[in-house]
Amino acid sequence: MRGAGETVCKKVQHLFVLRLLALLALATASPLAAAQADPPRSVVIDRNASYPEGPLWRDGRLYVAEMGADRVSVYRNGAKADFFVQRGCGPTALAPYGEGFAILCHIARTLVIVDRQGARVRVIAADGAGRAFQDPNDISADDRGGAYFSDPGIFSRRIPASGALYHLDARGRARRVAEGLWYPNGVYFDRAERALYVSETFRHRVLRFAVLEDGALGAPSVFATFDFAAAPFGRYRDVYDERGPDGLERAPDGRLFVAIYGEGVVVALDRDGRIAAALPQPARYTTNIAFAPDGAAIVVGATINDRPPFTGEVRRFPRP
């Protein structure tokens, strides 16, 4: 997330990155280095996306939130179309909700319920206790008709931790279920485990919450932490202060994939939270990942995060 207006983005040529990673692989004999040296070939679906975030597959269609263009786009059979457009929304994610979707308007600080055609049904701006949302960020559907979403606060390490997590139930009631987090970002509800995984960006870690019967969350445990002095990081000479884990999703093979914002890489975590593989990305400000029905990885991110139109891309990798 969300570096608009923060730091000038450096464009890095993909071939240069691959050569650099290949040299690293020769110097180290780890499985991770081997994965970096020979990343799978990717295909660009959209090279003109405007700060793309929150990819979602549903009913044979790919949906992508474009924060910089105030729209959610839908891709089908190689064609792109508008699905939802709202000036000033700044959408960052969407999730299945009822017959339609729940869309997070990051800039407008609201959650919008839409029908299957993208028409607005309801707008929610506060939880059941009357607390206004700060800037909703990422959302993941649960297994009972609701969804969990993050509400991180201001995107700056200079701001104290003020982030929260919410549960939206099937009746449209939002309830705060965790708070005091330092920029909670990507969220992923694991149906098999009935657990919620959350990227806490500025603490450079992924948390795991047990989901209780009433939708509340248990105490968090630390599932993974990231050492930015070690591989596969350090691809850029300048350090991006707000780097850290962003969107995340579990792959068909059981590994949890996490986009690392500001480092231009997606990492795969094994069941113990250790980095098992890495997918280097041309877009330094990689925001999120989703998996297609055939197991292919859809990765989205921005190459420029400090000025409009916040150019980014949607890229497809063969099953990693």
GIVEN-V168556 format. One record per residue. RES is the residue in one letter. PHI is phi in radians with two decimals (NA if undefined). Layout:
BEGIN
res=RES phi=PHI
res=RES phi=PHI
END
This chain:
BEGIN
res=M phi=NA
res=R phi=-2.19
res=G phi=-1.75
res=A phi=-0.96
res=G phi=1.43
res=E phi=-1.75
res=T phi=-2.33
res=V phi=-1.13
res=C phi=-1.44
res=K phi=-1.66
res=K phi=-1.44
res=V phi=-2.04
res=Q phi=-1.19
res=H phi=-1.09
res=L phi=-1.12
res=F phi=-1.08
res=V phi=-1.09
res=L phi=-1.12
res=R phi=-1.14
res=L phi=-1.06
res=L phi=-1.20
res=A phi=-1.14
res=L phi=-1.09
res=L phi=-1.08
res=A phi=-1.12
res=L phi=-1.19
res=A phi=-1.45
res=T phi=-2.30
res=A phi=-1.80
res=S phi=-1.45
res=P phi=-1.04
res=L phi=-1.09
res=A phi=-1.10
res=A phi=-1.11
res=A phi=-1.13
res=Q phi=-1.21
res=A phi=-1.21
res=D phi=-2.30
res=P phi=-1.18
res=P phi=-1.13
res=R phi=-1.20
res=S phi=-2.05
res=V phi=-2.20
res=V phi=-1.43
res=I phi=-1.44
res=D phi=-2.63
res=R phi=-1.72
res=N phi=-2.15
res=A phi=-1.27
res=S phi=-1.85
res=Y phi=0.89
res=P phi=-1.27
res=E phi=-2.54
res=G phi=0.84
res=P phi=-1.13
res=L phi=-2.56
res=W phi=-1.67
res=R phi=-2.72
res=D phi=0.94
res=G phi=1.35
res=R phi=-2.13
res=L phi=-1.83
res=Y phi=-1.89
res=V phi=-2.39
res=A phi=-1.40
res=E phi=-2.02
res=M phi=-1.03
res=G phi=-1.25
res=A phi=-2.02
res=D phi=0.99
res=R phi=-2.61
res=V phi=-1.91
res=S phi=-1.78
res=V phi=-2.18
res=Y phi=-2.04
res=R phi=-2.68
res=N phi=0.93
res=G phi=1.42
res=A phi=-1.89
res=K phi=-1.98
res=A phi=-2.50
res=D phi=-1.28
res=F phi=-1.86
res=F phi=-2.50
res=V phi=-2.33
res=Q phi=-2.62
res=R phi=-1.05
res=G phi=1.45
res=C phi=-1.28
res=G phi=1.10
res=P phi=-1.17
res=T phi=-2.15
res=A phi=-2.95
res=L phi=-2.60
res=A phi=-2.52
res=P phi=-1.01
res=Y phi=-2.65
res=G phi=1.07
res=E phi=-1.42
res=G phi=-2.12
res=F phi=-2.51
res=A phi=-1.89
res=I phi=-1.98
res=L phi=-1.63
res=C phi=-1.68
res=H phi=-1.09
res=I phi=-1.33
res=A phi=-1.35
res=R phi=1.08
res=T phi=-2.42
res=L phi=-2.04
res=V phi=-1.99
res=I phi=-1.60
res=V phi=-2.19
res=D phi=-1.50
res=R phi=-1.14
res=Q phi=-1.63
res=G phi=1.59
res=A phi=-1.41
res=R phi=-1.15
res=V phi=-1.94
res=R phi=-2.79
res=V phi=-2.10
res=I phi=-2.08
res=A phi=-2.08
res=A phi=-2.70
res=D phi=-1.47
res=G phi=-1.13
res=A phi=-1.59
res=G phi=1.49
res=R phi=-1.44
res=A phi=-1.20
res=F phi=-1.23
res=Q phi=-1.44
res=D phi=-2.99
res=P phi=-0.86
res=N phi=-2.15
res=D phi=-2.32
res=I phi=-2.51
res=S phi=-2.51
res=A phi=-1.18
res=D phi=-1.64
res=D phi=-1.83
res=R phi=-2.33
res=G phi=1.50
res=G phi=-1.99
res=A phi=-2.83
res=Y phi=-1.92
res=F phi=-2.47
res=S phi=-1.68
res=D phi=-2.45
res=P phi=-1.43
res=G phi=1.69
res=I phi=-1.22
res=F phi=-1.43
res=S phi=-2.83
res=R phi=-1.23
res=R phi=-1.42
res=I phi=-1.73
res=P phi=-1.04
res=A phi=-1.07
res=S phi=-2.47
res=G phi=-1.38
res=A phi=-2.42
res=L phi=-2.08
res=Y phi=-2.21
res=H phi=-1.99
res=L phi=-1.79
res=D phi=-1.50
res=A phi=-1.19
res=R phi=-1.68
res=G phi=1.56
res=R phi=-1.72
res=A phi=-1.73
res=R phi=-2.32
res=R phi=-1.29
res=V phi=-2.10
res=A phi=-2.81
res=E phi=-2.67
res=G phi=1.32
res=L phi=-1.61
res=W phi=-1.69
res=Y phi=1.04
res=P phi=-1.17
res=N phi=-2.10
res=G phi=-1.14
res=V phi=-2.27
res=Y phi=-2.53
res=F phi=-1.58
res=D phi=-1.65
res=R phi=-1.17
res=A phi=-1.15
res=E phi=-1.54
res=R phi=0.85
res=A phi=-2.36
res=L phi=-2.01
res=Y phi=-1.75
res=V phi=-2.36
res=S phi=-1.43
res=E phi=-1.74
res=T phi=-0.99
res=F phi=-1.38
res=R phi=-1.73
res=H phi=0.98
res=R phi=-2.64
res=V phi=-1.98
res=L phi=-1.76
res=R phi=-2.17
res=F phi=-1.98
res=A phi=-1.26
res=V phi=-1.68
res=L phi=-1.48
res=E phi=-1.05
res=D phi=-1.56
res=G phi=1.61
res=A phi=-1.20
res=L phi=-1.93
res=G phi=-1.35
res=A phi=-1.14
res=P phi=-1.35
res=S phi=-2.11
res=V phi=-1.50
res=F phi=-1.52
res=A phi=-2.69
res=T phi=-2.20
res=F phi=-2.08
res=D phi=-1.72
res=F phi=-1.36
res=A phi=-1.56
res=A phi=-1.96
res=A phi=-1.08
res=P phi=-1.72
res=F phi=-1.70
res=G phi=1.30
res=R phi=-1.40
res=Y phi=-2.12
res=R phi=-1.20
res=D phi=-1.55
res=V phi=-1.68
res=Y phi=-1.57
res=D phi=-1.05
res=E phi=-1.62
res=R phi=-1.17
res=G phi=2.74
res=P phi=-1.16
res=D phi=-2.14
res=G phi=-1.14
res=L phi=-2.63
res=E phi=-2.81
res=R phi=-1.49
res=A phi=-1.45
res=P phi=-1.00
res=D phi=-1.47
res=G phi=1.71
res=R phi=-1.32
res=L phi=-1.69
res=F phi=-1.68
res=V phi=-2.26
res=A phi=-1.36
res=I phi=-1.85
res=Y phi=-1.22
res=G phi=1.52
res=E phi=-2.05
res=G phi=1.06
res=V phi=-2.68
res=V phi=-2.00
res=V phi=-1.92
res=A phi=-1.83
res=L phi=-1.81
res=D phi=-1.41
res=R phi=-1.13
res=D phi=-1.73
res=G phi=1.42
res=R phi=-1.66
res=I phi=-1.20
res=A phi=-1.90
res=A phi=-2.85
res=A phi=-2.55
res=L phi=-2.03
res=P phi=-1.17
res=Q phi=-2.13
res=P phi=-1.14
res=A phi=-1.46
res=R phi=-1.07
res=Y phi=-1.68
res=T phi=-1.17
res=T phi=-1.92
res=N phi=-2.85
res=I phi=-2.58
res=A phi=-2.49
res=F phi=-2.05
res=A phi=-1.32
res=P phi=-0.98
res=D phi=-1.52
res=G phi=1.59
res=A phi=-1.13
res=A phi=-1.68
res=I phi=-1.81
res=V phi=-2.04
res=V phi=-2.19
res=G phi=3.12
res=A phi=-1.82
res=T phi=-1.59
res=I phi=-2.27
res=N phi=-2.10
res=D phi=-2.08
res=R phi=-2.75
res=P phi=-1.06
res=P phi=-1.55
res=F phi=0.96
res=T phi=-0.99
res=G phi=-2.59
res=E phi=-2.54
res=V phi=-2.02
res=R phi=-2.27
res=R phi=-1.96
res=F phi=-1.89
res=P phi=-0.97
res=R phi=-0.83
res=P phi=-1.31
END
